[in-house]
Amino acid sequence: MSPPVARPGWSRWLVPPAALSVHLAIGQAYAWSVFKPPLESALHLDGTESALPFQFAIVMLGLSAAFGGTLVERRGPRWAMTVALLCFSSGFLISALGAWTGQFWLIVLGYGVVGGIGLGIGYISPVSTLIKWFPDRPGMATGVAIMGFGGGALIASPWSAQMLESFGADRTGIALAFVVHGLSYAVFMSLGVLLVRVPRTETPVAGAPSTVSGAQVSARSAVRTPQFWCLWLVLCTNVTAGIGILEKAAPMITDFFAGSTTPVSASAAAGFVALLSAANMAGRIGWSSTSDLIGRKNVYRVYLGVGALMYLLIALFGDGSKPLFVLCALVILSFYGGGFATVPAYLKDLFGTYQVGAIHGRLLTAWSTAGVLGPLIVNWIADRQEAAGRHGSSLYGLSFAIMIGLLVVGFAANEFIRPVHPRHHVPAPRKDADVARQQPESA
């Protein structure tokens, strides 16, 4: 399947909707918690077991993005979106079979492994194409697409809940919900497959810089540079800090104000989670667009430096003021989303567009690491503090201190990022060679 080339006059503004159709679909991953209670009841699972499909999906996201990134660059966005569609949708259908037969391992295989591959390939599929179409605004372009991943749960959560209410929360109802998800997302993602195009020239926008201007570095060379690993550390620490709140948001706000005169109800805690999702989504487009104006290094200084300050305010004063707690958490989650959306443009600045999709895929292993590290820090420490007889906000004091330390480490790593040394650059094609290749065609 060759990459489809845009015809003359084709609008580049059709590419973001194509990317959104994929990212809004795979963003369902953030709504997995809707299926946890029904699965636990229908298949007699505990909380750790019911989380396995999601955990496998995130791990496979990072691995498939890392190992498939070069192939995505070679085959193009339509091939990648097709693979993502087939894997993600078939993952739901395999999971439906598992739910219907009561075989939980099939749900782990379907949603976690097969669907997780679709997550990784789908996540990186439009990145390099968007950057090539929008060399003048790469942060905004990738932010629009990756915003869809953050906002996918806003659609999937109520939709999934409604289906489970209509079909029932038993094995048959869960299986039917999985089937509807798989078929519906296949249709929705096919819009992106049909719509996506690659630019005809290296300068798709008049007056904008060429997409191949500046340093160009291959994926193989990029992972050998200190810049890559500094940025890996920057992304890992930023994501760890965000997941530290996102993964335990409802019980965290409940614990913080459990001893106050106005404790947080279950419905209010659920509303807090929805606000965090909105901040996550808004940060992806807002902060990534800001990075086009102030630069990628500066916006990461904000993410990491101000993020550490927000954590410090929650740790010191959060249990005494609900507005302060909520505001600081919203800011942290906007940085979490913004970090994801800004990093492809940061990679483009450092390594060029030559194999930016493949480099992005390798960098996403930082997400897999943070997806394990963030929840582990918060949950393990909270469990130990509770076993020691502590309660309320004291359950999280140590974990918040660790998060502040990690953000400081990420801030320092960002300061060490410099332009890539010329020895890593891909040699520019010789003009005389180009002329020699063109002469037989013009003769």
Buried (B, 14 or more C-beta within 10 A) or exposed (E): EEBBEBEEEBEBEEBBBBBBBBBBBBBBBBBBBBBBBBBBBBBEBEEEBBBBBBBBBBBBBBBBBBBBBBBBBEBBBBBBBBBBBBBBBBBBBBBBBBBBEEEBEBBBBBBBBBBBBBBBBBBBBBBBBBBBBBBEBBBBBBBBBBBBBBBBBBBBBEBBBEBBEEBBBEBBBBBBBBBBBBEBBBEBBBBBBEBBBBBEEEBBBEEBEBBBEBBBBBBEBBBEBEBBBBBBBBBBBBBBBBBBBBBBBBBBBBBBBBEEEEBBEEEBBEBBBBBBBBBBBBBBBBBBBBBBEEBBBEBBBBBBBBBBBBBBBBBEEBBEBBEBBBBBBBBBBBBBBBBBBBBBBBBBBBBBBBBBBBBBBBBBBBBBBBBBBBBBBBBEBBEEBEEEEBEBBBBBBBBBBBBBEBBBBBBBBBBEBEEBEEEBBBEEEEEEEEEEEEEEEEE
